[in-house]
Amino acid sequence: MATIMIVDDDVEIRKILVAVLERCGHVILEAADGRIALELYRCHDIDIVITDLIMPEYDGIEMIIALQQLTPDVKIIAMSGGGFNETDEYLKSANALGALQTFSKPFNIDDIVDAVAQFC
């Protein structure tokens, strides 16, 4: 199974993703923002990053750019929502930067599980 890092400032989203993906047999690391995620990424062998895009401190777009500087072929699944009008633009940007899959929140958890299975 894969080692997956979930990056989201929303604790409830992280809890849901952790519970479901651990039941699928994956090892999960969590980060509340992009800075913490980069520190974890440097210290662990991570197969897939699932990240929110709109976060305080260091957002998902900044983090994607930094991760790709460290590992150009990093596997990223991006998600965004929260009622922001710019959600589609953030998702398009993540896709243009190399995210393998993007999801609008609220998402169907089965779609995330399927995407992880596809990219493992």
Backbone atoms as SQL, in Angstrom:
CREATE TABLE atoms (id INTEGER PRIMARY KEY, chain TEXT, resi INTEGER, resn TEXT, atom TEXT, x REAL, y REAL, z REAL);
INSERT INTO atoms VALUES
  (1, 'A', 1, 'MET', 'N', 0.822, -1.186, 0.000),
  (2, 'A', 1, 'MET', 'CA', 0.000, 0.000, 0.000),
  (3, 'A', 1, 'MET', 'C', 0.868, 1.252, 0.000),
  (4, 'A', 2, 'ALA', 'N', 0.227, 2.377, -0.167),
  (5, 'A', 2, 'ALA', 'CA', 0.941, 3.640, -0.336),
  (6, 'A', 2, 'ALA', 'C', 1.067, 4.410, 0.976),
  (7, 'A', 3, 'THR', 'N', 2.084, 5.272, 1.011),
  (8, 'A', 3, 'THR', 'CA', 2.192, 6.267, 2.074),
  (9, 'A', 3, 'THR', 'C', 1.640, 7.559, 1.488),
  (10, 'A', 4, 'ILE', 'N', 0.614, 8.088, 2.139),
  (11, 'A', 4, 'ILE', 'CA', -0.113, 9.242, 1.628),
  (12, 'A', 4, 'ILE', 'C', -0.034, 10.372, 2.640),
  (13, 'A', 5, 'MET', 'N', 0.231, 11.580, 2.142),
  (14, 'A', 5, 'MET', 'CA', 0.197, 12.747, 2.999),
  (15, 'A', 5, 'MET', 'C', -1.047, 13.555, 2.660),
  (16, 'A', 6, 'ILE', 'N', -1.844, 13.833, 3.679),
  (17, 'A', 6, 'ILE', 'CA', -3.048, 14.636, 3.525),
  (18, 'A', 6, 'ILE', 'C', -2.761, 16.017, 4.101),
  (19, 'A', 7, 'VAL', 'N', -2.963, 17.043, 3.274),
  (20, 'A', 7, 'VAL', 'CA', -2.677, 18.415, 3.676),
  (21, 'A', 7, 'VAL', 'C', -3.971, 19.225, 3.583),
  (22, 'A', 8, 'ASP', 'N', -4.470, 19.638, 4.727),
  (23, 'A', 8, 'ASP', 'CA', -5.702, 20.426, 4.755),
  (24, 'A', 8, 'ASP', 'C', -5.791, 21.120, 6.101),
  (25, 'A', 9, 'ASP', 'N', -6.189, 22.371, 6.096),
  (26, 'A', 9, 'ASP', 'CA', -6.342, 23.095, 7.361),
  (27, 'A', 9, 'ASP', 'C', -7.638, 22.727, 8.072),
  (28, 'A', 10, 'ASP', 'N', -8.531, 22.021, 7.395),
  (29, 'A', 10, 'ASP', 'CA', -9.790, 21.577, 7.984),
  (30, 'A', 10, 'ASP', 'C', -9.586, 20.212, 8.647),
  (31, 'A', 11, 'VAL', 'N', -9.619, 20.194, 9.969),
  (32, 'A', 11, 'VAL', 'CA', -9.375, 18.974, 10.733),
  (33, 'A', 11, 'VAL', 'C', -10.380, 17.882, 10.372),
  (34, 'A', 12, 'GLU', 'N', -11.634, 18.256, 10.169),
  (35, 'A', 12, 'GLU', 'CA', -12.667, 17.261, 9.863),
  (36, 'A', 12, 'GLU', 'C', -12.413, 16.577, 8.519),
  (37, 'A', 13, 'ILE', 'N', -11.991, 17.325, 7.536),
  (38, 'A', 13, 'ILE', 'CA', -11.663, 16.727, 6.229),
  (39, 'A', 13, 'ILE', 'C', -10.514, 15.740, 6.403),
  (40, 'A', 14, 'ARG', 'N', -9.492, 16.154, 7.148),
  (41, 'A', 14, 'ARG', 'CA', -8.353, 15.249, 7.380),
  (42, 'A', 14, 'ARG', 'C', -8.811, 13.984, 8.084),
  (43, 'A', 15, 'LYS', 'N', -9.657, 14.115, 9.110),
  (44, 'A', 15, 'LYS', 'CA', -10.127, 12.934, 9.857),
  (45, 'A', 15, 'LYS', 'C', -10.848, 11.949, 8.938),
  (46, 'A', 16, 'ILE', 'N', -11.717, 12.463, 8.086),
  (47, 'A', 16, 'ILE', 'CA', -12.467, 11.600, 7.170),
  (48, 'A', 16, 'ILE', 'C', -11.519, 10.878, 6.214),
  (49, 'A', 17, 'LEU', 'N', -10.623, 11.636, 5.601),
  (50, 'A', 17, 'LEU', 'CA', -9.688, 11.034, 4.649),
  (51, 'A', 17, 'LEU', 'C', -8.771, 10.021, 5.325),
  (52, 'A', 18, 'VAL', 'N', -8.282, 10.350, 6.504),
  (53, 'A', 18, 'VAL', 'CA', -7.422, 9.423, 7.245),
  (54, 'A', 18, 'VAL', 'C', -8.168, 8.125, 7.528),
  (55, 'A', 19, 'ALA', 'N', -9.374, 8.229, 8.062),
  (56, 'A', 19, 'ALA', 'CA', -10.139, 7.028, 8.427),
  (57, 'A', 19, 'ALA', 'C', -10.373, 6.131, 7.214),
  (58, 'A', 20, 'VAL', 'N', -10.813, 6.713, 6.127),
  (59, 'A', 20, 'VAL', 'CA', -11.133, 5.923, 4.936),
  (60, 'A', 20, 'VAL', 'C', -9.871, 5.327, 4.306),
  (61, 'A', 21, 'LEU', 'N', -8.841, 6.127, 4.167),
  (62, 'A', 21, 'LEU', 'CA', -7.632, 5.632, 3.501),
  (63, 'A', 21, 'LEU', 'C', -6.853, 4.636, 4.363),
  (64, 'A', 22, 'GLU', 'N', -6.901, 4.794, 5.688),
  (65, 'A', 22, 'GLU', 'CA', -6.276, 3.789, 6.550),
  (66, 'A', 22, 'GLU', 'C', -7.012, 2.457, 6.441),
  (67, 'A', 23, 'ARG', 'N', -8.343, 2.493, 6.342),
  (68, 'A', 23, 'ARG', 'CA', -9.115, 1.260, 6.158),
  (69, 'A', 23, 'ARG', 'C', -8.746, 0.558, 4.856),
  (70, 'A', 24, 'CYS', 'N', -8.284, 1.330, 3.883),
  (71, 'A', 24, 'CYS', 'CA', -7.833, 0.748, 2.606),
  (72, 'A', 24, 'CYS', 'C', -6.411, 0.194, 2.721),
  (73, 'A', 25, 'GLY', 'N', -5.783, 0.373, 3.878),
  (74, 'A', 25, 'GLY', 'CA', -4.453, -0.176, 4.114),
  (75, 'A', 25, 'GLY', 'C', -3.301, 0.774, 3.904),
  (76, 'A', 26, 'HIS', 'N', -3.583, 2.043, 3.662),
  (77, 'A', 26, 'HIS', 'CA', -2.525, 3.021, 3.422),
  (78, 'A', 26, 'HIS', 'C', -1.970, 3.579, 4.732),
  (79, 'A', 27, 'VAL', 'N', -0.731, 4.024, 4.681),
  (80, 'A', 27, 'VAL', 'CA', -0.105, 4.732, 5.793),
  (81, 'A', 27, 'VAL', 'C', -0.341, 6.215, 5.538),
  (82, 'A', 28, 'ILE', 'N', -0.819, 6.923, 6.554),
  (83, 'A', 28, 'ILE', 'CA', -1.208, 8.321, 6.374),
  (84, 'A', 28, 'ILE', 'C', -0.385, 9.245, 7.257),
  (85, 'A', 29, 'LEU', 'N', 0.080, 10.335, 6.650),
  (86, 'A', 29, 'LEU', 'CA', 0.690, 11.443, 7.373),
  (87, 'A', 29, 'LEU', 'C', -0.221, 12.645, 7.176),
  (88, 'A', 30, 'GLU', 'N', -0.269, 13.521, 8.169),
  (89, 'A', 30, 'GLU', 'CA', -1.156, 14.685, 8.105),
  (90, 'A', 30, 'GLU', 'C', -0.371, 15.975, 8.292),
  (91, 'A', 31, 'ALA', 'N', -0.849, 17.018, 7.581),
  (92, 'A', 31, 'ALA', 'CA', -0.291, 18.358, 7.760),
  (93, 'A', 31, 'ALA', 'C', -1.427, 19.364, 7.656),
  (94, 'A', 32, 'ALA', 'N', -1.357, 20.406, 8.486),
  (95, 'A', 32, 'ALA', 'CA', -2.404, 21.423, 8.500),
  (96, 'A', 32, 'ALA', 'C', -2.141, 22.548, 7.509),
  (97, 'A', 33, 'ASP', 'N', -0.933, 22.617, 6.969),
  (98, 'A', 33, 'ASP', 'CA', -0.634, 23.630, 5.952),
  (99, 'A', 33, 'ASP', 'C', 0.574, 23.199, 5.122),
  (100, 'A', 34, 'GLY', 'N', 0.860, 23.972, 4.104),
  (101, 'A', 34, 'GLY', 'CA', 1.927, 23.634, 3.172),
  (102, 'A', 34, 'GLY', 'C', 3.315, 23.602, 3.786),
  (103, 'A', 35, 'ARG', 'N', 3.584, 24.449, 4.742),
  (104, 'A', 35, 'ARG', 'CA', 4.927, 24.459, 5.366),
  (105, 'A', 35, 'ARG', 'C', 5.192, 23.157, 6.129),
  (106, 'A', 36, 'ILE', 'N', 4.220, 22.742, 6.915),
  (107, 'A', 36, 'ILE', 'CA', 4.353, 21.488, 7.658),
  (108, 'A', 36, 'ILE', 'C', 4.470, 20.331, 6.668),
  (109, 'A', 37, 'ALA', 'N', 3.686, 20.382, 5.613),
  (110, 'A', 37, 'ALA', 'CA', 3.731, 19.324, 4.594),
  (111, 'A', 37, 'ALA', 'C', 5.117, 19.205, 3.965),
  (112, 'A', 38, 'LEU', 'N', 5.743, 20.314, 3.659),
  (113, 'A', 38, 'LEU', 'CA', 7.083, 20.268, 3.066),
  (114, 'A', 38, 'LEU', 'C', 8.092, 19.643, 4.017),
  (115, 'A', 39, 'GLU', 'N', 7.992, 19.971, 5.302),
  (116, 'A', 39, 'GLU', 'CA', 8.887, 19.362, 6.296),
  (117, 'A', 39, 'GLU', 'C', 8.692, 17.849, 6.336),
  (118, 'A', 40, 'LEU', 'N', 7.439, 17.402, 6.361),
  (119, 'A', 40, 'LEU', 'CA', 7.153, 15.964, 6.376),
  (120, 'A', 40, 'LEU', 'C', 7.639, 15.294, 5.095),
  (121, 'A', 41, 'TYR', 'N', 7.425, 15.951, 3.963),
  (122, 'A', 41, 'TYR', 'CA', 7.808, 15.384, 2.671),
  (123, 'A', 41, 'TYR', 'C', 9.324, 15.145, 2.614),
  (124, 'A', 42, 'ARG', 'N', 10.071, 16.075, 3.179),
  (125, 'A', 42, 'ARG', 'CA', 11.539, 15.937, 3.179),
  (126, 'A', 42, 'ARG', 'C', 12.014, 14.784, 4.069),
  (127, 'A', 43, 'CYS', 'N', 11.213, 14.422, 5.063),
  (128, 'A', 43, 'CYS', 'CA', 11.623, 13.408, 6.043),
  (129, 'A', 43, 'CYS', 'C', 11.053, 12.016, 5.791),
  (130, 'A', 44, 'HIS', 'N', 10.097, 11.904, 4.891),
  (131, 'A', 44, 'HIS', 'CA', 9.413, 10.628, 4.681),
  (132, 'A', 44, 'HIS', 'C', 9.335, 10.298, 3.197),
  (133, 'A', 45, 'ASP', 'N', 9.226, 9.018, 2.912),
  (134, 'A', 45, 'ASP', 'CA', 9.036, 8.545, 1.548),
  (135, 'A', 45, 'ASP', 'C', 7.534, 8.530, 1.279),
  (136, 'A', 46, 'ILE', 'N', 7.041, 9.558, 0.610),
  (137, 'A', 46, 'ILE', 'CA', 5.605, 9.733, 0.392),
  (138, 'A', 46, 'ILE', 'C', 5.272, 9.417, -1.057),
  (139, 'A', 47, 'ASP', 'N', 4.258, 8.572, -1.240),
  (140, 'A', 47, 'ASP', 'CA', 3.864, 8.157, -2.577),
  (141, 'A', 47, 'ASP', 'C', 2.883, 9.122, -3.235),
  (142, 'A', 48, 'ILE', 'N', 1.954, 9.645, -2.462),
  (143, 'A', 48, 'ILE', 'CA', 0.913, 10.536, -2.994),
  (144, 'A', 48, 'ILE', 'C', 0.643, 11.651, -1.980),
  (145, 'A', 49, 'VAL', 'N', 0.450, 12.855, -2.495),
  (146, 'A', 49, 'VAL', 'CA', 0.057, 13.993, -1.672),
  (147, 'A', 49, 'VAL', 'C', -1.371, 14.374, -2.066),
  (148, 'A', 50, 'ILE', 'N', -2.255, 14.414, -1.082),
  (149, 'A', 50, 'ILE', 'CA', -3.621, 14.900, -1.289),
  (150, 'A', 50, 'ILE', 'C', -3.694, 16.231, -0.562),
  (151, 'A', 51, 'THR', 'N', -3.920, 17.300, -1.309),
  (152, 'A', 51, 'THR', 'CA', -3.850, 18.614, -0.688),
  (153, 'A', 51, 'THR', 'C', -5.027, 19.519, -1.018),
  (154, 'A', 52, 'ASP', 'N', -5.421, 20.260, -0.012),
  (155, 'A', 52, 'ASP', 'CA', -6.326, 21.382, -0.198),
  (156, 'A', 52, 'ASP', 'C', -5.510, 22.474, -0.879),
  (157, 'A', 53, 'LEU', 'N', -6.168, 23.390, -1.538),
  (158, 'A', 53, 'LEU', 'CA', -5.444, 24.467, -2.208),
  (159, 'A', 53, 'LEU', 'C', -5.533, 25.786, -1.468),
  (160, 'A', 54, 'ILE', 'N', -6.651, 26.032, -0.812),
  (161, 'A', 54, 'ILE', 'CA', -6.829, 27.305, -0.116),
  (162, 'A', 54, 'ILE', 'C', -6.616, 27.074, 1.376),
  (163, 'A', 55, 'MET', 'N', -5.438, 27.490, 1.841),
  (164, 'A', 55, 'MET', 'CA', -5.073, 27.324, 3.251),
  (165, 'A', 55, 'MET', 'C', -4.332, 28.574, 3.704),
  (166, 'A', 56, 'PRO', 'N', -4.428, 28.898, 4.994),
  (167, 'A', 56, 'PRO', 'CA', -3.643, 30.029, 5.509),
  (168, 'A', 56, 'PRO', 'C', -2.161, 29.674, 5.557),
  (169, 'A', 57, 'GLU', 'N', -1.357, 30.653, 5.724),
  (170, 'A', 57, 'GLU', 'CA', 0.096, 30.505, 5.866),
  (171, 'A', 57, 'GLU', 'C', 0.783, 30.194, 4.538),
  (172, 'A', 58, 'TYR', 'N', 0.611, 28.973, 4.045),
  (173, 'A', 58, 'TYR', 'CA', 1.325, 28.516, 2.851),
  (174, 'A', 58, 'TYR', 'C', 0.338, 27.642, 2.097),
  (175, 'A', 59, 'ASP', 'N', -0.207, 28.161, 0.995),
  (176, 'A', 59, 'ASP', 'CA', -1.315, 27.466, 0.354),
  (177, 'A', 59, 'ASP', 'C', -0.869, 26.290, -0.518),
  (178, 'A', 60, 'GLY', 'N', -1.852, 25.587, -1.038),
  (179, 'A', 60, 'GLY', 'CA', -1.581, 24.383, -1.812),
  (180, 'A', 60, 'GLY', 'C', -0.843, 24.639, -3.106),
  (181, 'A', 61, 'ILE', 'N', -1.112, 25.750, -3.767),
  (182, 'A', 61, 'ILE', 'CA', -0.411, 26.067, -5.016),
  (183, 'A', 61, 'ILE', 'C', 1.071, 26.296, -4.739),
  (184, 'A', 62, 'GLU', 'N', 1.381, 27.072, -3.707),
  (185, 'A', 62, 'GLU', 'CA', 2.780, 27.293, -3.324),
  (186, 'A', 62, 'GLU', 'C', 3.449, 25.963, -2.980),
  (187, 'A', 63, 'MET', 'N', 2.725, 25.117, -2.271),
  (188, 'A', 63, 'MET', 'CA', 3.285, 23.829, -1.867),
  (189, 'A', 63, 'MET', 'C', 3.539, 22.934, -3.073),
  (190, 'A', 64, 'ILE', 'N', 2.612, 22.898, -4.031),
  (191, 'A', 64, 'ILE', 'CA', 2.799, 22.084, -5.230),
  (192, 'A', 64, 'ILE', 'C', 4.071, 22.498, -5.960),
  (193, 'A', 65, 'ILE', 'N', 4.263, 23.792, -6.105),
  (194, 'A', 65, 'ILE', 'CA', 5.466, 24.300, -6.778),
  (195, 'A', 65, 'ILE', 'C', 6.718, 23.861, -6.028),
  (196, 'A', 66, 'ALA', 'N', 6.710, 23.991, -4.709),
  (197, 'A', 66, 'ALA', 'CA', 7.876, 23.598, -3.899),
  (198, 'A', 66, 'ALA', 'C', 8.114, 22.090, -3.969),
  (199, 'A', 67, 'LEU', 'N', 7.053, 21.299, -3.916),
  (200, 'A', 67, 'LEU', 'CA', 7.206, 19.841, -3.994),
  (201, 'A', 67, 'LEU', 'C', 7.804, 19.425, -5.329),
  (202, 'A', 68, 'GLN', 'N', 7.372, 20.065, -6.402),
  (203, 'A', 68, 'GLN', 'CA', 7.892, 19.707, -7.714),
  (204, 'A', 68, 'GLN', 'C', 9.348, 20.105, -7.878),
  (205, 'A', 69, 'GLN', 'N', 9.792, 21.112, -7.159),
  (206, 'A', 69, 'GLN', 'CA', 11.216, 21.452, -7.174),
  (207, 'A', 69, 'GLN', 'C', 12.022, 20.363, -6.479),
  (208, 'A', 70, 'LEU', 'N', 11.436, 19.752, -5.444),
  (209, 'A', 70, 'LEU', 'CA', 12.103, 18.661, -4.735),
  (210, 'A', 70, 'LEU', 'C', 12.033, 17.355, -5.525),
  (211, 'A', 71, 'THR', 'N', 10.862, 17.052, -6.073),
  (212, 'A', 71, 'THR', 'CA', 10.610, 15.804, -6.794),
  (213, 'A', 71, 'THR', 'C', 9.700, 16.117, -7.981),
  (214, 'A', 72, 'PRO', 'N', 10.263, 16.282, -9.169),
  (215, 'A', 72, 'PRO', 'CA', 9.457, 16.681, -10.322),
  (216, 'A', 72, 'PRO', 'C', 8.285, 15.750, -10.648),
  (217, 'A', 73, 'ASP', 'N', 8.390, 14.476, -10.325),
  (218, 'A', 73, 'ASP', 'CA', 7.309, 13.551, -10.660),
  (219, 'A', 73, 'ASP', 'C', 6.422, 13.216, -9.456),
  (220, 'A', 74, 'VAL', 'N', 6.353, 14.113, -8.488),
  (221, 'A', 74, 'VAL', 'CA', 5.510, 13.917, -7.313),
  (222, 'A', 74, 'VAL', 'C', 4.057, 13.721, -7.749),
  (223, 'A', 75, 'LYS', 'N', 3.372, 12.786, -7.103),
  (224, 'A', 75, 'LYS', 'CA', 1.965, 12.515, -7.410),
  (225, 'A', 75, 'LYS', 'C', 1.087, 13.340, -6.477),
  (226, 'A', 76, 'ILE', 'N', 0.271, 14.204, -7.086),
  (227, 'A', 76, 'ILE', 'CA', -0.549, 15.123, -6.306),
  (228, 'A', 76, 'ILE', 'C', -2.009, 15.010, -6.727),
  (229, 'A', 77, 'ILE', 'N', -2.874, 14.931, -5.721),
  (230, 'A', 77, 'ILE', 'CA', -4.314, 15.037, -5.902),
  (231, 'A', 77, 'ILE', 'C', -4.718, 16.312, -5.162),
  (232, 'A', 78, 'ALA', 'N', -5.359, 17.231, -5.869),
  (233, 'A', 78, 'ALA', 'CA', -5.709, 18.518, -5.266),
  (234, 'A', 78, 'ALA', 'C', -7.222, 18.628, -5.088),
  (235, 'A', 79, 'MET', 'N', -7.604, 19.358, -4.033),
  (236, 'A', 79, 'MET', 'CA', -9.021, 19.588, -3.769),
  (237, 'A', 79, 'MET', 'C', -9.200, 21.015, -3.267),
  (238, 'A', 80, 'SER', 'N', -10.372, 21.565, -3.542),
  (239, 'A', 80, 'SER', 'CA', -10.633, 22.918, -3.089),
  (240, 'A', 80, 'SER', 'C', -12.132, 23.150, -3.045),
  (241, 'A', 81, 'GLY', 'N', -12.520, 24.106, -2.269),
  (242, 'A', 81, 'GLY', 'CA', -13.948, 24.422, -2.155),
  (243, 'A', 81, 'GLY', 'C', -14.172, 25.489, -1.136),
  (244, 'A', 82, 'GLY', 'N', -15.102, 25.215, -0.259),
  (245, 'A', 82, 'GLY', 'CA', -15.366, 26.147, 0.832),
  (246, 'A', 82, 'GLY', 'C', -16.159, 27.366, 0.421),
  (247, 'A', 83, 'GLY', 'N', -16.808, 27.329, -0.750),
  (248, 'A', 83, 'GLY', 'CA', -17.642, 28.450, -1.156),
  (249, 'A', 83, 'GLY', 'C', -16.891, 29.600, -1.799),
  (250, 'A', 84, 'PHE', 'N', -15.610, 29.425, -2.059),
  (251, 'A', 84, 'PHE', 'CA', -14.853, 30.489, -2.704),
  (252, 'A', 84, 'PHE', 'C', -15.184, 30.540, -4.188),
  (253, 'A', 85, 'ASN', 'N', -15.377, 31.725, -4.727),
  (254, 'A', 85, 'ASN', 'CA', -15.663, 31.887, -6.146),
  (255, 'A', 85, 'ASN', 'C', -14.480, 31.461, -7.008),
  (256, 'A', 86, 'GLU', 'N', -13.290, 31.510, -6.459),
  (257, 'A', 86, 'GLU', 'CA', -12.087, 31.204, -7.213),
  (258, 'A', 86, 'GLU', 'C', -11.742, 29.710, -7.238),
  (259, 'A', 87, 'THR', 'N', -12.604, 28.865, -6.681),
  (260, 'A', 87, 'THR', 'CA', -12.302, 27.439, -6.578),
  (261, 'A', 87, 'THR', 'C', -11.902, 26.840, -7.912),
  (262, 'A', 88, 'ASP', 'N', -12.676, 27.105, -8.953),
  (263, 'A', 88, 'ASP', 'CA', -12.360, 26.543, -10.260),
  (264, 'A', 88, 'ASP', 'C', -10.993, 27.003, -10.752),
  (265, 'A', 89, 'GLU', 'N', -10.665, 28.253, -10.505),
  (266, 'A', 89, 'GLU', 'CA', -9.363, 28.774, -10.944),
  (267, 'A', 89, 'GLU', 'C', -8.218, 28.099, -10.190),
  (268, 'A', 90, 'TYR', 'N', -8.409, 27.889, -8.893),
  (269, 'A', 90, 'TYR', 'CA', -7.391, 27.188, -8.115),
  (270, 'A', 90, 'TYR', 'C', -7.204, 25.767, -8.634),
  (271, 'A', 91, 'LEU', 'N', -8.315, 25.085, -8.912),
  (272, 'A', 91, 'LEU', 'CA', -8.226, 23.711, -9.412),
  (273, 'A', 91, 'LEU', 'C', -7.564, 23.666, -10.783),
  (274, 'A', 92, 'LYS', 'N', -7.889, 24.620, -11.644),
  (275, 'A', 92, 'LYS', 'CA', -7.241, 24.691, -12.959),
  (276, 'A', 92, 'LYS', 'C', -5.747, 24.946, -12.815),
  (277, 'A', 93, 'SER', 'N', -5.379, 25.808, -11.888),
  (278, 'A', 93, 'SER', 'CA', -3.959, 26.085, -11.650),
  (279, 'A', 93, 'SER', 'C', -3.238, 24.843, -11.161),
  (280, 'A', 94, 'ALA', 'N', -3.857, 24.122, -10.233),
  (281, 'A', 94, 'ALA', 'CA', -3.246, 22.889, -9.721),
  (282, 'A', 94, 'ALA', 'C', -3.064, 21.879, -10.839),
  (283, 'A', 95, 'ASN', 'N', -4.057, 21.766, -11.688),
  (284, 'A', 95, 'ASN', 'CA', -3.968, 20.850, -12.817),
  (285, 'A', 95, 'ASN', 'C', -2.849, 21.266, -13.766),
  (286, 'A', 96, 'ALA', 'N', -2.754, 22.550, -14.052),
  (287, 'A', 96, 'ALA', 'CA', -1.706, 23.060, -14.935),
  (288, 'A', 96, 'ALA', 'C', -0.319, 22.832, -14.342),
  (289, 'A', 97, 'LEU', 'N', -0.231, 22.827, -13.016),
  (290, 'A', 97, 'LEU', 'CA', 1.047, 22.607, -12.339),
  (291, 'A', 97, 'LEU', 'C', 1.393, 21.120, -12.208),
  (292, 'A', 98, 'GLY', 'N', 0.495, 20.247, -12.637),
  (293, 'A', 98, 'GLY', 'CA', 0.812, 18.828, -12.637),
  (294, 'A', 98, 'GLY', 'C', 0.011, 17.949, -11.704),
  (295, 'A', 99, 'ALA', 'N', -1.003, 18.501, -11.038),
  (296, 'A', 99, 'ALA', 'CA', -1.845, 17.639, -10.212),
  (297, 'A', 99, 'ALA', 'C', -2.484, 16.587, -11.109),
  (298, 'A', 100, 'LEU', 'N', -2.432, 15.348, -10.673),
  (299, 'A', 100, 'LEU', 'CA', -2.959, 14.247, -11.470),
  (300, 'A', 100, 'LEU', 'C', -4.479, 14.232, -11.509),
  (301, 'A', 101, 'GLN', 'N', -5.087, 14.725, -10.436),
  (302, 'A', 101, 'GLN', 'CA', -6.549, 14.739, -10.333),
  (303, 'A', 101, 'GLN', 'C', -6.931, 15.913, -9.444),
  (304, 'A', 102, 'THR', 'N', -8.078, 16.528, -9.729),
  (305, 'A', 102, 'THR', 'CA', -8.577, 17.604, -8.875),
  (306, 'A', 102, 'THR', 'C', -10.034, 17.331, -8.519),
  (307, 'A', 103, 'PHE', 'N', -10.409, 17.774, -7.328),
  (308, 'A', 103, 'PHE', 'CA', -11.768, 17.580, -6.825),
  (309, 'A', 103, 'PHE', 'C', -12.273, 18.861, -6.183),
  (310, 'A', 104, 'SER', 'N', -13.534, 19.174, -6.441),
  (311, 'A', 104, 'SER', 'CA', -14.200, 20.273, -5.750),
  (312, 'A', 104, 'SER', 'C', -14.791, 19.726, -4.458),
  (313, 'A', 105, 'LYS', 'N', -14.719, 20.529, -3.407),
  (314, 'A', 105, 'LYS', 'CA', -15.377, 20.167, -2.154),
  (315, 'A', 105, 'LYS', 'C', -16.809, 20.676, -2.208),
  (316, 'A', 106, 'PRO', 'N', -17.755, 19.959, -1.711),
  (317, 'A', 106, 'PRO', 'CA', -17.614, 18.627, -1.125),
  (318, 'A', 106, 'PRO', 'C', -17.394, 17.589, -2.223),
  (319, 'A', 107, 'PHE', 'N', -16.585, 16.600, -1.916),
  (320, 'A', 107, 'PHE', 'CA', -16.272, 15.556, -2.881),
  (321, 'A', 107, 'PHE', 'C', -16.883, 14.237, -2.434),
  (322, 'A', 108, 'ASN', 'N', -16.954, 13.315, -3.348),
  (323, 'A', 108, 'ASN', 'CA', -17.395, 11.960, -3.031),
  (324, 'A', 108, 'ASN', 'C', -16.161, 11.189, -2.578),
  (325, 'A', 109, 'ILE', 'N', -16.162, 10.666, -1.375),
  (326, 'A', 109, 'ILE', 'CA', -14.982, 9.993, -0.827),
  (327, 'A', 109, 'ILE', 'C', -14.556, 8.815, -1.692),
  (328, 'A', 110, 'ASP', 'N', -15.508, 8.145, -2.321),
  (329, 'A', 110, 'ASP', 'CA', -15.165, 7.022, -3.198),
  (330, 'A', 110, 'ASP', 'C', -14.325, 7.481, -4.389),
  (331, 'A', 111, 'ASP', 'N', -14.548, 8.707, -4.849),
  (332, 'A', 111, 'ASP', 'CA', -13.750, 9.241, -5.957),
  (333, 'A', 111, 'ASP', 'C', -12.296, 9.440, -5.538),
  (334, 'A', 112, 'ILE', 'N', -12.094, 9.872, -4.305),
  (335, 'A', 112, 'ILE', 'CA', -10.729, 10.034, -3.789),
  (336, 'A', 112, 'ILE', 'C', -10.061, 8.664, -3.675),
  (337, 'A', 113, 'VAL', 'N', -10.773, 7.698, -3.124),
  (338, 'A', 113, 'VAL', 'CA', -10.231, 6.340, -2.982),
  (339, 'A', 113, 'VAL', 'C', -9.865, 5.765, -4.362),
  (340, 'A', 114, 'ASP', 'N', -10.732, 5.974, -5.344),
  (341, 'A', 114, 'ASP', 'CA', -10.451, 5.495, -6.701),
  (342, 'A', 114, 'ASP', 'C', -9.223, 6.166, -7.299),
  (343, 'A', 115, 'ALA', 'N', -9.098, 7.476, -7.088),
  (344, 'A', 115, 'ALA', 'CA', -7.936, 8.199, -7.605),
  (345, 'A', 115, 'ALA', 'C', -6.652, 7.697, -6.960),
  (346, 'A', 116, 'VAL', 'N', -6.679, 7.474, -5.659),
  (347, 'A', 116, 'VAL', 'CA', -5.499, 6.938, -4.969),
  (348, 'A', 116, 'VAL', 'C', -5.132, 5.577, -5.546),
  (349, 'A', 117, 'ALA', 'N', -6.122, 4.727, -5.723),
  (350, 'A', 117, 'ALA', 'CA', -5.859, 3.397, -6.281),
  (351, 'A', 117, 'ALA', 'C', -5.274, 3.483, -7.679),
  (352, 'A', 118, 'GLN', 'N', -5.740, 4.425, -8.454),
  (353, 'A', 118, 'GLN', 'CA', -5.249, 4.609, -9.822),
  (354, 'A', 118, 'GLN', 'C', -3.784, 5.034, -9.840),
  (355, 'A', 119, 'PHE', 'N', -3.375, 5.859, -8.889),
  (356, 'A', 119, 'PHE', 'CA', -2.040, 6.439, -8.929),
  (357, 'A', 119, 'PHE', 'C', -1.022, 5.720, -8.051),
  (358, 'A', 120, 'CYS', 'N', -1.434, 4.686, -7.338),
  (359, 'A', 120, 'CYS', 'CA', -0.491, 3.927, -6.501),
  (360, 'A', 120, 'CYS', 'C', 0.390, 3.047, -7.373);
